[in-house]
Amino acid sequence: MRRLAFAAGAVGVLLAGTFAGPGPASADPPQATCRTLFVPAEVALVGHAAIYGEYCSVPGGAARPLQILVPGITYTHVYFDFPGFGGRYSYVKFANRHGYDTLAIDRLGTGQSTRPLVAATVNAYSNAEALHGVVQYARGASLGRAYQNVVLTGHSYGTFTSDLESATYHDVDGIIGTGWLQQPTVTGLAGVLSVLTPALLYLPFLGQVVDPTYVTTTPGTRGFFYSADNTDPAVIAADEQRKSTASLAEATYLVPENLGGLTQRIGVPTLRVVGSQDRIMCLGDSCGPANLAATLPSLFPSGVAFYVQPGAGHDVALEYNNAGGLDAMLSWLVTRFPQP
């Protein structure tokens, strides 16, 4: 069992407690059935878009919340279903094994989803609008199951997109945010921008990208997202081979929206999982449990819990001690959405 801190937003009191999960997976865990799909979405300034997703369902999964998995800048659905390594770094497999259905997507402008010709049309708002289309698709039973609850599970900028979607459309029941609190530090944002370079300069995107404001990470800088002492170098190398694009407009819209009180409008409970050595989110000891306990409740009045993954960097799910963060996510789901 893992220690979580939970902030009860209604009364603004921080309660420290132990959240018991369902225990380890059984000897015969549910077998997942997975398929790929493209979700249609209408997005202002873009028009019709198709959002790529990989949907995995398990027996009994319809009784639990569907998790829509939303990746961060330059990442795709692969962040949540990282191949190889015996499945150690796959949140999809972890969630499925514990009885939860998942829909891992590529955000607008990334991976196999629609990449508009003009990068400026890919920003926080168009991302949230496209994600809203995915939520409505799932709510409408287009996946073949009727879900009572839908949870957005984001990583990094995918969490920000999830926050904005919920604050705008109010159509989900909870948010799990990893590698994200409310917004990056100034030095963290500067660090992200420093490792980005025009994607059209590199062979994997040749012919796919013509707008120079579509960017990717400069070769050899992928380690920025990790704590080196807590990460298998082979994971970073595999991540480098699977990286995608981002739009500089996404960063443009990042901080101003948060300064407008976005997190206070999301309207649903949230869990935040952050690495103690996350160089994007943390500055000094700002990600220490005591500081988060003091600062997060006012930012998330609908309820917030948090887990600090010791020694981890930004990509908490892909580091050696990811089990702590995964357990925290499972415990929050079980506690927030108990089964009859």
Helices and strands as residue ranges (DSSP letters): E 2-8, E 13-19, E 33-43, E 47-57, G 61-63, E 66-70, G 77-80, G 85-87, H 91-97, E 102-105, G 119-121, H 124-139, E 150-155, H 157-169, E 174-178, H 186-194, E 196-198, G 199-201, G 203-205, E 214-217, G 222-225, G 228-230, H 233-241, E 246-247, H 248-252, H 254-259, G 262-265, E 270-275, H 289-299, E 304-309, G 316-318, H 322-336
